[in-house]
Amino acid sequence: MSDHYAEFTSRGAEILAVGPDGVDAFKKYWAKENIPYIGLPDPSHLVAGQYRQEVNLFKLGRMPLNCIVDIEGRIRYVHYGSSMADIPDNETFLDVIEKLNASSN
């Protein structure tokens, strides 16, 4: 998503990545990788629990969860991944955002 960040923001969207690491590890990784969007440390899994993100220790931890939340806080798209590789491509997200933007005009 980093490579396509401008495509998201040009559509009025923001990216937020929530991860299981602590603040220090998050800061170090974000700086090292030069990630342009927001990273939220969630080592106690509070946010993950709110969105019903699956934690499966046999599959290396948290399963991918991708949501598009509208300006009013409603989830408009959700994808619960079944493996670490099960993540929709950026075009899927951009298409949903385009449709949401079109329906709000």
Secondary structure, 3 states (H helix, E strand, C coil): CHHHHHHHHCCCCCCEEEECCCHHHHHHHHHHHCCCCEEEECCCCHHHHHCCCCEEHHHCEECCEEEEECCCCCEEEEEECCCCCCCCCHHHHHHHHHHHHHHCC
